[in-house]
Amino acid sequence: INNMKIVFTGAGGGHFYPLIAVAEKIKEEVQIQKIFEAEMFFFSDKSYNQPLLDKYNIKFEKIPAGKLRLYFSLENFFDPLKVVAGFFVALFKLFSIYPDVVFTKGGYASLPVVFAARMLFIPIFLHESDTAPGKTNLITARSAKRIAISYASAAKYFDEAKTAYTGQPIMGEYLPTSDMLDKKYINFVNNLSKKEKPTLFVLGGSQGSEIINNMILESLKELLMKYKVIHQVGDNNFEKYKLASEVILKGDPHKDDYTFFATGDLGQYYEVADMAITRAGSSLFEFSSWGIPMIIIPFTVSNGNHALLNAYAFEQAGCGVVLEESNLRKNILLNIYLELIISYNSLLNMIDSILSDKDRYETMRMSNINGFKSGAADIIAKEIVKIGLSHN
């Protein structure tokens, strides 16, 4: 069998890592199928994590792309030109490579690639991670050969004949075994009996979340009296929050219970986290696979309110509780320096109410474990290889 060629496309960390999860399984599948080799490419506006692309021998191809912003920006006048330029760049590169299949996660960077693939009659496989698809994926769905979804509720937006509820693809290193889950819960119960501090994992995404970061810093001294805190602050905020946390915790007896980092391997933290504070992105599925109860703080403004819908889907499933950004700002006061002081009592009360109630915690833990749909990356990889072989 000739070499199979597969192009991945998508924008943002929430799309990038599920793509890598599928690539990981494709590597396994081509060995099983005794295909000589699968050449893989990543088409996007940036590489996101070049070492990870190198690890799986995925070649990065830069494609110009324009964003659809929901706010006024001068860039809104120039981004349509970027989309057009991206289309021609993608068309040239796709024609040069001529892959057997394009696997897209959506987002602004995938649109030029999808249009070019349609023009060249290359099969398109779409995966939708949200409860409701964005505009790019609604456009893509019309010409997609197969569609996979992370939420069963998203099925109504797509053609039933070519849509499957697979769940969310997650990289193997982020997934627990049943033994790891048992060990994790035993450690949690033992720590409670010894009155040791539970561990909070705060995750705001690769760019960091300013409102979450500020909220944690404002309440850090109080949090550390009861909990250990692991805090992912994002690449753009690392130096700023390093300085701020050092000032806040100077001389604090609990300062060693605070760990912060920019971005990187999250697997090591899932193993020790007893509870999570997170945005409503792909991390929801990873926390769920580990049985970690969540406080979910979705973006207030997102395309189609997808983040809010995702968050409430997990709350309704009993996996976490939603804390909307507007509720964090309910008691805003103005001091004499015209600085905003925000009351974070709602967050602290939520954390306490879950971690201090063993029965509630156990119910949420099991809702996550039982509700998590495993095997998505494997199912999608098998179907991609099947499409690729028929096209090849």
N, C-alpha and C positions, 0 to 999 in steps of 0.2 A: 504494500500500500504506500502511495506517495505521502510525503510530508503533509500534515494537516496544518492549516494556518487559521488562527483565531485572533480577532481583534476585540479588545475590551474597551469600553468607553463609559465615562461618567464624570461627575464633578463633585468635589468635596470628599472629606474623610469618610463620611457616612456612606458614600458610594464606593470609595476606593477599597476599603477593607473587605466588604462582601465580594468584590470582584476577585481579590486575592484568594479568598476562601474557595471560590469556584476554580480558579487557576490551579490551586493546590490539588483539588480532586481530579481535574482534567489530567494532570501529570500521572496520577495513579491509574486513571481509566485507560489512557493510551497504552500503558504497559500491559494491562489486562487484555486489551483488544489487539495487542502485538502490532500497534501502529509504530512505524519507525521513529517518528518524532512529531511533536506538536509545537510548531513555532507560534509564540504568543506575542502580541503587541498591545500596548496601552496608548490609546489616542485621547489626549486631554490637553487642557491649557497649561497644566504643570504636572510634575511627576509625583507629588505628594510624599512619597517615601521611596527614594531611589534605591537604598539598600535592600528593601523588600522586593522591588522589581528585579534587582540583580540576583537575589536569592533564587527566584523562580525563573530566571533567564527570560524575563519579559522585556521586550524592547520598547522604550518610550518614544513616541512620536508627538511632537508639540503641534497642537491645532489651535489657531486663534479662535476665541469665543467671546461672545458678548452676553452680559447678564440682563435679565428683566428685573429691574428694581421697582419696588413699590413706593419709592420716595423720589423726590426731585433730585436729580444729579445731572451735571453737564455731560457725564459719560453716557447717559441715556440717548444723547444725540449721535454719538459715535459708535455705540455698540452694534446697531444694525449693520454697519459697514464691516465690523469684525465678524459677524455671522456669515456675511457673504464671502469675505476673505477665507474664513474657516472652511466654508463649503468647498471652495476651489482647491485649497490645500489638502483637505480630506479626500476629495475626489482624485487628485493626483496620486496621493500616497496609497489609497485603497486600490487604485488601478495598478499601481506598481507592485503591490504585494498580492493583490487579488485573493483575499482570505476566503475560507469556506463558510465562515459564519461571523457575524458581529454580535457580541453580547453587550447589551447596554443596560446601565442602571438608571439612566436619565440625568437630569440636570442640564444647565445651560451649555456645558462643554460637549454634550453628546449630540446636540441638534444638528450641527454641520455634518457630523459623521453619519448620522442616520439618513439625512437627505442624500448624501453621497452614496451610501450603500443601496438605497432605493434605486437611484439612477443606474447603478451597476448590477442590479438584480442579485445582490448578495443577501442570503437569508439573514433575518434579524431576530434575535432572541431578546425579549424584554423582561427585566425583573423590576417589580414595583414594591418599594419598601414601606410605603405609607398606607394609611387607611383609605385615603382618596388620592388618585393620581394627580400630578401636576400637569401643566399644559404640554410640556415636552413629551411626557409619556402618553398622554391622550393622542397626540399627533403620531407618535411612534407606533402606538397600538394598531393603527389602521393597516400598517404594512408589515407588522411583526408576524413571523411564522408561529412562534410560541410565546406565551406570556406566563410568568410565574409571579405569585403574590405572597407577601409576608403576612397579611391580614386577610382572613376569610371574607370580611366585610367589603373588601375592595373588588370582589368578583363582579359585582353588579355594573362596574364601569367598563367591563371588557367583554369581548366575544367569548361566550361560554365554551364553544367548541375548541378553542385553542388556549384556554386559561386553566392553570392548575394552582391550587393552594399548597405551596411547598414549605412556607415559613421563611425565615431569614438565613441566608448563608453566613456562617461564622467560621473563622479560621480555627483549625484544629487545636492550636496551642491555647486558645481561649475557652475551650470546652472542657468541662469536668467529667471524670468518670464517676460511676455510682459510688465507688470506694472513697473518692475525694469528697463527694457530697456528704457521705456518712461521717467522715472524719471531721469535716467542717462543722457539722451540727454538734457533734460530741464536744468539740473544742469550745463552741459557743456556750453550751450548757455548763461545762466545767468552769469556764471563766466566770459565768454568772454566779455559780455556787461559791467561787473563791472571791467574789466581789471585785473581779478585775474589770477594767474598762472595756466596753465594746468598742469596735472600730467602725468609724464612718468613712466611707469613700466618696469624695466629692469630685464629680466629673463634669466639666463644662465644655468638653469638645477640644479639638486640636487648636482652635483659635482662642479658646478660653471664653468664659462668659463673665462680662464685667459685673452684672448684677449679682451673680452667684459668688464671684470672688469677693466683691465688696461686702456681701451679706456674711460670708464666713469670717472675714477679717473683723467686721464690727462685733461679731459675737464669739470670736475665737477664745478669749480668756474664759468666758463662761462655758463654752463647749468643752474645753480641755479639762475642766474640773470633773467632768463626768465621762468623757470619751476620748479615745485616740482618734486623730483626724489625718487621713491621707487625702491630699488636695492636688488635683491636676489643674494648674493655673493657665496653661496654654503657652505657646511659643512667644506670643507678642507681649506677654505680661510678666514673664519670669523675673527679670531684674527688678521691676517695679514692686512686685509682691514679696520678693526676697527682702528688700529694704523695709517695706511696710511691716512684714511679720516680725522682723528682728526688732524693730522699734516697739511694737505692741507687746512682744513677749520678753523684752529685756528684764531679766531678774525673775521671770515667772517660774515657779517650781515645776510646772507641768510642760515647759516648752519642748522637752524631748519627745512628747507625745504628738507633736505636729510634724508631719512629713509632707513636703510639697515638691512637685516636679513639673516640667514643662509639658512634654509629650513623651511617648515611648511605650514600652511593653506593659500592657495592662494586666496580663495574665497573673503575674505575681501578686497583684493587689486583690484580685477577685477571691483568691484563696483565703485571705485574712479578713476581708470586709464582712461585717455583720449587717450593715445597712448602707444604702446608697442615696446620694442626692445627685440628680442628673437631669440633663435636658431630655427631650423626647425624641431622640434619634435612634441610631442603630444600637447604641449601648443598652437600650431597654431589653433587647433580646439576650444580650450577653449576661446582664445581671440576672435575668429570669432563668437562664440555663443553670446558674449557680444557686438558685433559690434565695436570692438576696432581696428582701423587701426594699421598696424604693419610695423616696419623696421625689416627685417628678415636677420640674419647673419648666414648662414649655415656653418657647418664644411667644411673645404676645402677638407679634406681627410675622406671619409666614404665608407663603402662597397657599391660598385656599384654607387657611387655618389648619394645615395638616398636622403641625406639631401638637396643637391642642387636642385634635381628634385622636392622635396616637396616644397621648397621655391618658385621656379618659377611657380609651379602650382597655388599657392596662389597669386602670383603677376599677373599672366595671368587672374585670376578671379577677379582682381581689389581689392583684400583684403589688399594688402600691397606692399611694394617695397623691392627688394633684394639688399643688400649691401654685396658683396663678401669680404672675408678676404683679398684677394689680393689687392683690392682697398683701404683697410685701410692702406696698407703698400706702397702705390705708391710713397709717398714723404718721404722716409726714409733718414735721414741725420746722419752723424757720428760726434759727438762732441769731444772735446779734451780729454774727459774721456772714449772714445770708447763706450758710451752708445747710444742706439737707441732712436731717437726722432721721434715720428710718428705724421703726420698731420691728424687731425680728422675733417677737414673742411667738408668733404663729408657727415659725419654723421650729423653735426650741420645744414648744408644746407638742408638735407632731412627732418629733424624734423621741421625746420622753414617753409619749403615749404608746408607741409601738415597742420600743426596746424594754419598757418596764412591765409589759403585759406578755407573759410567756405564751399564753394561749393564742393571743392575737398574732404574735410574731410567728408561731408555728403554722397558723392558718395561712398567713401571707407567704411564708416560705414554701409550703406545699402547693399553694395556688400557682406560684411561679414554676416550680419543678414539673407539676402535672400539666400545666398549660403550655409549656415550651414544646414547640414542634421541631424535632431533631431531623437531621439528614438532608436539609435543603441543598447544601452545596453539592452533595453526592448525586442527588436526583437531577439537579440542573446540569451538572457536568456530564452525566450520562446522556442527557437529551442533546446537549450541545455537540458531543462527539457523534451521536447518531445523525444529527442534521449535517454535520461536517462531512461525514462519510458519504452521505447520499449526494451532497453537492460536489465532493471531491471526485 
